[in-house]
């Protein structure tokens, strides 16, 4: 089900598909300790960052959903991403086919409410697209800010498990029956 990336707008953000010219800012974001501290023990190599960006585009092309690039309206600057993934993660308990939601922001965008703004727009889109299905997310247990965002939007913890040797919190947002 190939799909073009829908453009969403919030008060301060444009949510759009990734572009090649986002790569320098995307790479820089992945090199910031304040960004990657909950995602990996070290900066992601440029090759892996590029694959990550291609993965976002591929989700939209193959599944009809994926991550949006976040662009600050006031400056036109790339500041992060938000959206849905299906990575077939090897977890127990398994995530199954539930869409996995995630959000990442450049360190300079932390603490400004951008995550909540983007997550609200993505959830509104996702509730319509997935017909209010159960969604999940995984978050490092020390990432208090992301856990607060998840809770704000109805995600509730249902397990704590290791993933790639590190602890993670599994959260779910139940679908409507």
JODA-V927975 format. One record per residue. N is the residue number from 1. RES is the residue in one letter. SS is DSSP state (hx for helix, st for strand, lp for the rest). PHI is phi in whole degrees, -180 to 180 (* if undefined). NEAR is the number of other C-alpha atoms within 12 Angstrom. Layout:
n-><N/N>
res-><RES/RES>
ss-><SS/SS>
phi-><PHI/PHI>
near-><NEAR/NEAR>
This chain:
n-><1/2/3/4/5/6/7/8/9/10/11/12/13/14/15/16/17/18/19/20/21/22/23/24/25/26/27/28/29/30/31/32/33/34/35/36/37/38/39/40/41/42/43/44/45/46/47/48/49/50/51/52/53/54/55/56/57/58/59/60/61/62/63/64/65/66/67/68/69/70/71/72/73/74/75/76/77/78/79/80/81/82/83/84/85/86/87/88/89/90/91/92/93/94/95/96/97/98/99/100/101/102/103/104/105/106/107/108/109/110/111/112/113/114/115/116/117/118/119/120/121/122/123/124/125/126/127/128/129/130/131/132/133/134/135/136/137/138/139/140/141/142/143/144/145/146/147/148/149/150/151/152/153/154/155/156/157/158/159/160/161/162/163/164/165/166/167/168/169/170/171/172/173/174/175/176/177>
res-><X/X/X/X/X/X/X/X/X/X/X/X/X/X/X/X/X/X/X/X/X/X/X/X/X/X/X/X/X/X/X/X/X/X/X/X/X/X/X/X/X/X/X/X/X/X/X/X/X/X/X/X/X/X/X/X/X/X/X/X/X/X/X/X/X/X/X/X/X/X/X/X/X/X/X/X/X/X/X/X/X/X/X/X/X/X/X/X/X/X/X/X/X/X/X/X/X/X/X/X/X/X/X/X/X/X/X/X/X/X/X/X/X/X/X/X/X/X/X/X/X/X/X/X/X/X/X/X/X/X/X/X/X/X/X/X/X/X/X/X/X/X/X/X/X/X/X/X/X/X/X/X/X/X/X/X/X/X/X/X/X/X/X/X/X/X/X/X/X/X/X/X/X/X/X/X/X>
ss-><lp/lp/lp/lp/lp/lp/lp/st/st/lp/lp/lp/st/st/st/st/lp/lp/lp/hx/hx/hx/hx/hx/hx/hx/hx/hx/hx/hx/hx/lp/hx/hx/hx/hx/lp/lp/lp/lp/lp/lp/lp/lp/lp/hx/hx/hx/hx/hx/hx/hx/hx/hx/hx/hx/hx/hx/hx/hx/hx/hx/hx/lp/lp/lp/st/st/st/st/st/st/lp/lp/lp/lp/lp/st/st/st/st/st/st/st/st/lp/lp/lp/lp/lp/lp/lp/lp/lp/lp/lp/lp/lp/st/st/st/st/st/st/st/lp/hx/hx/hx/lp/lp/lp/lp/hx/hx/hx/hx/hx/hx/hx/hx/hx/hx/hx/hx/hx/hx/hx/hx/lp/lp/lp/lp/lp/st/st/st/st/st/lp/lp/lp/lp/hx/hx/hx/hx/hx/hx/hx/hx/hx/lp/lp/lp/st/st/st/st/st/st/st/st/lp/lp/st/st/st/st/st/st/st/st/lp/lp/lp/lp>
phi-><*/-56/-150/-75/-78/-68/-95/-115/-128/-119/-57/-122/-130/-112/-107/-146/-68/-70/-122/-55/-74/-79/-57/-58/-71/-64/-64/-59/-59/-72/-97/-81/-54/-67/-85/-85/-55/-101/-111/-160/-77/-149/-58/-77/-60/-58/-62/-70/-63/-62/-61/-62/-66/-64/-60/-62/-65/-64/-57/-62/-66/-95/-113/85/-150/174/-97/-96/-76/-102/-118/-72/-59/-63/-118/75/-82/-70/-127/153/-151/-152/159/-125/-132/-140/-102/51/-64/-87/-127/-133/-75/-72/-77/66/-95/-63/-61/-99/-93/-152/-152/-141/-132/-59/-54/-67/-99/-67/77/-111/83/-65/-60/-62/-63/-71/-63/-59/-67/-66/-65/-59/-64/-64/-60/-73/-66/-93/53/59/-73/-60/-124/-131/-153/-123/-142/-61/-62/-90/-86/-61/-63/-69/-62/-65/-62/-58/-62/-56/-104/90/-78/-127/-64/-129/-166/-127/-142/-81/-142/53/81/-121/-73/-138/-104/-94/-126/-136/-118/-59/-77/-86/-81>
near-><11/14/16/21/27/25/20/30/24/25/18/25/36/32/39/36/35/38/22/16/16/27/26/20/31/40/29/27/31/36/25/24/19/24/30/26/23/28/30/22/18/15/23/24/19/19/15/17/24/25/17/25/32/24/25/33/32/28/30/28/20/19/25/25/35/42/45/45/42/42/35/29/19/13/12/18/25/36/42/41/42/41/43/39/36/30/26/14/21/14/22/17/17/22/27/20/18/27/38/37/41/40/39/39/41/34/25/22/27/20/18/18/21/35/39/32/31/41/42/30/31/40/38/20/28/34/23/15/20/23/18/19/21/28/37/39/43/42/40/30/25/17/22/15/24/34/30/23/29/33/21/18/28/22/30/25/24/21/23/21/24/20/23/14/11/19/21/26/31/33/37/30/29/22/20/12/7>
